[in-house]
Amino acid sequence: MSENENNDNGEMKFNFWTIDRSMGESRFAQVLGVLLFIGIVIFSILFKMGYFGI
């Protein structure tokens, strides 16, 4: 009964989210991690060079 309710309530609402997550979650996490790492490296380099004037 709860499975049926879950399906009826969630399938139309969260169908896109489940497809998007299952297909792209790991790739998105990898890209986000790489971009975050690159951003931190660039920020630290610019900070050490005195680019921000702090």
C-alpha positions in Angstrom: 0.0 0.0 0.0 2.7 2.5 0.9 4.7 1.5 -2.2 1.7 2.2 -4.3 1.1 5.6 -2.6 4.8 6.5 -3.0 4.6 5.6 -6.8 1.5 7.7 -7.4 2.7 10.7 -5.4 6.3 10.7 -6.4 6.6 9.4 -9.9 5.2 12.4 -11.7 6.7 15.0 -9.4 10.2 13.6 -9.0 10.5 11.6 -12.2 12.9 14.2 -13.7 14.9 14.4 -10.5 15.4 10.7 -10.3 16.4 10.4 -14.0 18.7 13.4 -13.7 20.3 12.1 -10.5 20.8 8.5 -11.6 22.3 9.5 -15.0 24.4 12.6 -14.0 25.0 12.7 -10.2 28.5 11.1 -10.2 29.6 13.1 -13.2 28.2 16.3 -11.7 30.0 15.6 -8.4 33.3 15.0 -10.3 33.0 18.2 -12.3 32.0 20.2 -9.2 34.9 18.8 -7.2 37.4 19.6 -10.0 36.0 23.2 -10.4 36.1 23.8 -6.7 39.7 22.5 -6.5 40.8 24.7 -9.4 39.1 27.7 -7.9 40.8 27.2 -4.6 44.2 26.8 -6.3 43.7 29.9 -8.4 42.4 31.9 -5.4 45.4 30.9 -3.2 47.9 31.8 -6.0 46.3 35.2 -6.5 46.1 35.7 -2.8 49.9 34.9 -2.4 50.7 37.3 -5.3 48.9 40.1 -3.5 46.2 40.4 -6.2 43.5 41.2 -3.7 45.6 43.8 -1.8 44.9 42.4 1.6 
